[in-house]
Amino acid sequence: FTGVNGGSELMTGFAQNAVLSVAGTIIDGVKSGAIKRFYLVGGCDGAKPGRNYYTDFVKNSPKDSIVLTLGCGKYRFNDLNIGQIGGIPRLIDMGQCNDAYSAIQVALALAKAFNCGVNDLPLSLVLSWYEQKAVCILLTLLSLGIKNIYLGPSLPAFISPNVLGKLVEAFNIKPISTPEADMKAIAAGK
């Protein structure tokens, strides 16, 4: 069998304990400059047009970055072979939406290792929304003070222009645009 992108192998099983067991290698990779950024690309999938954004985003991720993923949105790109950095796969499947806790724990551990806050890490969150679980995950991230989240392919219906304005003001939430434009904005620190 092949995946959506023609890949025939999937690597899974990277819950927090597996990722944290190689934390030393990851930290060394960041310190040496081999790893410059982490992307968490995850969330829901659906039939609505525009969800190929996430496949294109992962395909175009810089070679010096690690892509963490979770949720059913990953099935659009989890068969891609985007290589390794120092023996660590560049695409790390952390599980389903319910495993967002693992991703949060990894982010907290990295922040502790680098003596900074999660928002100070070279970490960008690019989330796809479709159902209630994703809303719970978004609310969890916001309650933890996580900022600079890219959200799409469309915004949830309950995010009115006024609510979006408040979320942008307080958390710098951004609707996705194109993978290229968003990648460029992330690289520029926006």
C-alpha positions in Angstrom: 0.0 0.0 0.0 1.1 3.6 -0.5 0.2 6.7 1.3 -1.5 9.8 -0.2 1.8 11.1 -1.4 3.1 7.8 -2.7 5.2 6.9 0.4 5.2 3.3 1.6 6.6 3.7 5.1 5.3 5.4 8.2 7.2 6.0 11.4 5.0 6.3 14.5 5.2 5.9 18.2 6.8 9.2 19.2 4.8 10.1 22.3 6.5 12.3 24.9 8.6 9.5 26.5 10.1 8.5 23.1 10.8 12.1 22.2 12.2 13.0 25.6 14.4 9.9 25.6 16.4 11.6 22.8 16.2 15.1 24.3 19.9 15.3 24.6 20.4 14.7 20.8 17.7 17.3 20.1 19.2 19.9 22.5 22.6 19.3 21.0 21.1 19.8 17.5 19.7 23.1 18.5 22.9 24.3 20.2 25.0 23.3 17.2 22.6 25.0 14.7 21.7 21.7 13.0 18.1 22.3 14.2 16.9 25.8 13.8 13.1 25.5 14.2 10.4 23.1 15.3 6.9 23.1 13.6 3.9 21.5 15.2 1.6 20.8 12.2 -1.4 19.1 13.5 -5.1 18.9 14.1 -8.2 17.7 12.2 -8.7 16.7 8.6 -11.8 17.2 6.5 -13.1 17.3 2.9 -13.0 21.1 2.6 -10.7 22.5 -0.1 -7.5 24.1 1.2 -6.3 21.3 3.4 -3.5 20.5 1.0 -1.9 23.6 2.6 -0.6 21.3 5.4 1.0 18.9 3.0 2.7 21.7 1.1 3.8 23.3 4.4 5.5 20.1 5.5 7.0 19.5 2.1 8.5 23.0 2.1 9.7 23.0 5.7 13.4 23.9 5.9 15.9 21.1 6.0 17.1 22.3 9.4 13.7 22.0 11.0 11.8 19.2 12.8 8.1 18.8 12.2 6.1 17.4 15.0 2.6 16.2 14.1 -0.5 14.9 15.8 -4.2 14.4 14.9 -5.8 13.0 11.8 -4.6 16.0 9.7 -1.2 14.2 9.6 -2.6 11.6 7.2 -2.2 14.2 4.4 1.6 14.1 4.8 2.8 11.4 7.3 4.0 9.2 4.4 6.5 11.9 3.3 10.2 11.2 3.7 11.7 14.5 4.6 14.9 13.1 6.0 16.7 13.2 9.4 18.8 15.5 11.4 21.5 13.8 13.5 19.6 10.5 13.4 16.3 12.1 14.5 13.5 11.9 11.9 12.5 15.3 10.7 8.8 14.2 10.8 7.8 13.0 14.3 4.3 11.6 14.6 3.2 12.1 18.2 -0.2 10.4 17.8 -3.7 11.6 17.6 -5.5 14.8 18.9 -5.7 13.3 22.3 -1.9 13.2 22.4 -1.6 17.0 22.3 -0.7 16.6 25.9 2.5 14.8 24.8 3.4 17.7 22.4 2.8 20.2 25.2 5.1 18.2 27.6 7.8 18.1 24.9 7.5 21.9 24.5 7.6 22.5 28.2 10.7 20.2 28.5 12.5 22.1 25.7 11.6 25.4 27.4 13.1 24.1 30.7 16.2 22.8 29.0 16.8 26.2 27.3 15.7 28.2 30.4 13.0 30.1 28.6 9.3 30.1 28.1 7.5 28.1 25.4 6.8 31.3 23.4 10.6 31.9 23.3 11.4 28.6 21.7 12.0 28.3 17.9 8.6 26.6 17.8 5.7 27.4 15.4 2.3 25.9 15.7 0.3 25.4 12.5 -3.0 23.9 13.4 -6.0 22.6 11.3 -9.4 22.9 12.8 -12.5 20.9 12.0 -14.2 19.6 15.2 -14.7 20.1 18.9 -11.5 18.3 20.0 -9.5 20.9 18.1 -11.3 23.6 19.9 -10.4 22.0 23.3 -6.8 21.8 22.2 -6.8 25.4 21.1 -8.4 26.5 24.4 -5.7 24.5 26.3 -2.9 26.2 24.4 -4.5 29.6 25.0 -4.9 28.8 28.7 -1.2 28.0 28.8 -0.4 31.4 27.3 0.9 29.9 24.0 1.0 32.5 21.3 1.7 32.9 17.5 -0.6 30.0 16.4 -1.5 29.7 12.7 -5.0 28.4 12.4 -6.9 27.2 9.3 -7.9 26.3 6.7 -10.9 28.4 7.8 -11.6 29.7 11.2 -14.2 28.1 13.4 -17.7 29.7 13.0 -17.7 30.9 16.6 -14.7 33.1 15.9 -16.4 36.2 14.9 -14.4 39.2 13.6 -14.6 40.7 17.2 -13.4 37.5 18.8 -10.7 37.1 16.2 -9.6 40.7 17.0 -9.2 39.8 20.7 -7.4 36.6 19.9 -5.0 38.4 17.6 -4.4 41.1 20.2 -3.9 38.7 23.2 -2.3 35.7 21.5 -1.3 36.8 18.0 -3.4 34.0 16.4 -3.2 34.2 12.6 -5.4 32.6 9.9 -3.2 30.6 7.5 -2.6 32.1 4.1 -0.2 30.2 1.8 2.5 27.8 3.0 5.2 30.0 1.3 3.9 33.2 2.8 3.4 31.7 6.3 6.9 30.1 6.2 8.4 33.4 5.2 6.5 35.2 8.0 7.7 32.6 10.5 11.3 32.9 9.4 11.0 36.7 9.8 9.7 36.3 13.3 6.2 37.5 12.6 
